[in-house]
Amino acid sequence: MVKPIIVKRLIFFFLLGFVLAPFISSAQQQVEVSAQADTDRIRLGEQVKLRLSASMPPQGMNVVFPQIPDSFGHFEVVRRSPLDTTAQGNTKLLGQTIVLTSFDSGRWDIPALRFDLVSGGNITDSAFSGPLSIDVNTIQVDTTKAFKPIKGVRTVGWSFWDYWLYFAIGITVALVGVGLFVYFRSRPKKVVPPPVVAVVPPYEVALKQLEQLKSEKVWQSGDIKQYYTRLTDILRTYFEQQFNIPALEQTSEELLQHIKPVTILNQQRDKLRSLLSLADLAKFAKLTPSPEEHEGAMQHAQEIVEWTKPAAEKAAAAEAGKEETKHPA
């Protein structure tokens, strides 16, 4: 029983191969593949161009080129070109160039490469290129000649263009530095304003001087002429600074005439006349006023200054007086 079954199977496969053989041979006849090298010998490190090509009908079938790894056998892939397609009559030509190199001396084979035939999205058959042999030779050395000594270090000639960028940067930095120096040197310096000195109003100076004269008790010491000289000089200086009247250069009568245009000062005319008359008698006629007259002269001088100080200051003083009245100490 076993032998008839085996015979039947052999007959079946024979008939199947006989039927499919024309189609397979037809597909292989329609596609031609090849792998060719531009040389069959190189020296160590040199390159060889491996050209893969396939010719096929323009329609109905496609070819998948072999996937060569980056390193195989004694060869290394340097670069690969993209797959190119051209048409030649009724034939489509496909091609790819792969550049190889080797650093092992000897005779090395590039094996047959498989090209897959694809039809309808499925691999229907394969085609193979023929194997190739490449001789990788070393550099020929003549051992009969003596070894040459090692060459010394050679000096390379200096060239401006090798350092032009450094020169440009240096010149730019120098120009910027000079520009900054000229700018800061020539720009106007800031003028430092003189310190502001607080200006004391003339009436404050006069009142302080009168208080100081009063505290020194000059007339109590018997120096009556000195007392009235200083008293009238304080008033005359105040008139010059406050009202621009040349009081220090005028007699008592001339001073009384010049204060008439100054209304606020002329309002104190009687007190000023009485004070000046008493001072002239004490200075020039050697009159000895009574203590009440001494104190009255000081009081008149203080009242004249208080009356004639600026209105704003008088208002501030009046407001301060009201505050003291509301909140007595």
Buried (B, 14 or more C-beta within 10 A) or exposed (E): EEEEEEEEEEEEEEEEEEEEEEEEEEBBEBBBBBBEBEEEEBEEEEEBBBBBBBBBEEEEBBBEBBEBEEEEBBBBBEEBEEEEEEEEEEEBBBBBBBBBBBEEBEEBEBBBBBBBBEEEEEEEBBBEBEEBEBBBEEEEEEEEEEEEEEEEEEEEEEEEEEEEEEEEEEEEEEEEEEEEEEEEEEEEEEEEEEEEEEEEEBBEBBBEBBEEBBEBEBBEEEBBBBBBBBBBBBBBBBBBBBBEBEBEEBEBEEBBEBBEEBEBBBBBEEBBBBBBEBBBBBBEEEBEBEEEBBEBBBBBBBEBBBBBBEEEEBEEEEEEEEEEEEEEE
